[in-house]
Amino acid sequence: MAIVPDEADIPLRQLAVLAANASIKGSSLKRNALLKPLDLILEALEASLHPESASELLLLRAAAKTEIFNFLERIASGDYKPGKNKASQVNAYVDLFFDGVLGTMHHGQVSALLGRERTIRAAYLFWVRQRYAEIFAAKKSQDGKTISLDEALNRIDQASDDEITTEITEGDQA
């Protein structure tokens, strides 16, 4: 009999939840925007000449922190520019990827991780969308409206980018 881990204990799910909670994403809630920070890390790993080298992984970790933060700065509206809190959140995100997703889930084997890239991206997208639905449903609940997670996911899928992104992330940008 196989023991199934609690979803909350899976580092990739933790990464997706952190991304949603900290709004570490592109400028919308579309697929590519949600995957952008993860893709920046995966692209760096794919381009690495010596991905199994400890010093190379340290270089990639530092570069990923800078790349993701710079990306968030570029897409930020004129009224909001990410600061120290967002930098700290990005650092935690990248550290969780390297320590949890790469280190724990894939035993530090970059080739094993990249061999499962499609599965990793699909699971991450599932969990990040699920967390945004939870956030949306909770905000609606605070407004005195009760909606299910399925309804929240449907609203996220059907609403315009500006409308739903503002509604979900309002006040969360630090």
C-alpha positions in Angstrom: 0.0 0.0 0.0 1.5 3.3 -1.1 1.5 6.3 1.2 0.2 9.4 -0.5 1.7 12.6 0.8 -0.5 15.5 1.9 -0.7 18.0 -1.0 0.4 20.8 1.3 3.7 18.9 1.8 4.6 18.9 -1.9 7.3 21.6 -2.6 5.9 22.4 -6.0 2.4 23.1 -4.5 4.1 25.2 -1.8 5.8 27.2 -4.6 2.5 27.7 -6.5 0.7 28.8 -3.3 3.6 31.2 -2.5 3.4 32.6 -6.0 -0.3 33.3 -5.7 -0.1 34.7 -2.2 2.7 37.0 -3.2 1.4 37.8 -6.7 4.6 36.6 -8.3 3.3 36.3 -11.9 2.9 38.2 -15.1 0.5 41.0 -15.6 -2.7 38.8 -15.8 -4.1 35.5 -14.7 -3.7 33.9 -18.1 -1.7 30.7 -18.4 1.6 32.2 -19.7 1.5 35.0 -17.1 1.0 32.6 -14.2 3.8 30.3 -15.5 6.3 33.2 -16.2 8.3 33.1 -13.0 8.6 29.3 -13.1 9.6 29.5 -16.8 12.3 32.0 -16.1 13.9 29.5 -13.7 13.4 26.5 -16.0 14.9 28.4 -19.0 18.0 29.2 -17.0 18.4 25.6 -16.0 18.0 24.4 -19.6 20.6 26.9 -20.9 23.1 26.0 -18.2 26.4 24.5 -19.4 27.0 22.6 -16.1 23.6 22.3 -14.4 24.8 19.6 -11.9 27.6 21.8 -10.6 27.0 23.3 -7.1 28.6 26.6 -8.1 26.6 26.7 -11.3 23.4 26.2 -9.2 24.4 29.0 -6.9 24.9 31.3 -9.9 21.5 30.2 -11.4 19.7 30.8 -8.1 21.1 34.3 -7.7 20.4 35.1 -11.4 16.8 33.8 -11.1 16.1 36.1 -8.1 17.3 39.1 -10.2 15.6 38.0 -13.4 12.2 37.5 -11.7 12.4 40.7 -9.7 13.5 42.7 -12.7 10.6 41.2 -14.7 8.1 42.3 -12.0 9.6 45.8 -12.0 9.2 46.0 -15.8 5.5 45.0 -15.8 4.6 47.0 -12.7 2.2 49.9 -13.2 3.4 53.4 -12.8 1.7 53.7 -9.4 3.3 50.6 -8.0 6.9 49.5 -8.2 8.0 46.4 -6.2 10.3 47.1 -3.2 12.0 45.3 -0.4 9.0 43.2 0.5 8.5 41.9 -3.0 12.3 41.2 -3.3 12.0 39.1 -0.1 9.1 37.2 -1.5 10.9 36.6 -4.8 13.9 35.4 -2.9 11.8 33.0 -0.9 10.1 31.8 -4.1 13.5 31.0 -5.8 14.9 29.4 -2.7 11.8 27.2 -2.4 12.3 26.1 -6.0 16.0 25.3 -5.7 15.7 23.7 -2.2 12.3 22.1 -2.4 11.4 21.4 -6.1 15.0 20.7 -7.3 16.6 19.6 -4.0 13.9 17.6 -2.3 11.6 16.4 -5.1 14.4 15.7 -7.6 17.3 15.1 -5.3 19.3 17.9 -6.9 19.2 16.2 -10.3 18.6 19.0 -12.9 18.2 16.5 -15.7 15.5 14.6 -13.9 13.6 17.8 -13.2 13.9 19.0 -16.8 12.8 15.6 -18.0 9.5 16.2 -16.2 9.2 19.9 -17.2 5.8 19.4 -18.8 4.4 17.7 -15.8 5.9 20.2 -13.4 4.4 23.1 -15.4 1.0 21.5 -15.5 0.9 20.7 -11.8 2.2 24.2 -10.9 -0.5 25.8 -13.1 -3.2 23.7 -11.5 -2.2 24.6 -8.0 -1.5 28.3 -8.7 -4.9 28.7 -10.4 -6.5 26.8 -7.5 -4.9 29.2 -5.0 -6.1 32.2 -6.9 -9.6 30.8 -6.9 -9.4 30.4 -3.1 -8.2 34.0 -2.8 -11.0 35.2 -5.0 -13.7 33.2 -3.2 -12.4 34.5 0.2 -12.5 38.1 -1.0 -16.1 37.6 -2.3 -16.9 36.1 1.1 -15.6 39.2 2.8 -18.0 41.2 0.6 -20.9 39.0 1.9 -21.1 36.8 -1.2 -20.5 33.1 -1.1 -19.1 31.4 -4.2 -17.6 27.9 -4.7 -14.1 27.3 -5.9 -15.4 26.0 -9.2 -17.4 29.2 -9.7 -14.3 31.2 -8.7 -12.2 29.4 -11.3 -14.9 30.0 -13.9 -15.0 33.7 -13.1 -11.2 33.9 -13.3 -11.3 32.2 -16.7 -14.2 34.4 -18.1 -13.4 37.8 -16.7 -11.2 40.3 -18.5 -7.6 40.4 -17.3 -7.8 43.9 -15.8 -11.1 43.3 -14.0 -10.3 40.0 -12.3 -6.6 40.7 -11.7 -7.5 43.9 -9.9 -10.2 42.2 -7.9 -7.9 39.4 -6.7 -4.7 41.2 -6.2 -6.1 44.4 -4.8 -4.1 45.5 -1.8 -1.7 42.5 -2.1 1.1 44.2 -4.0 4.0 44.9 -1.6 
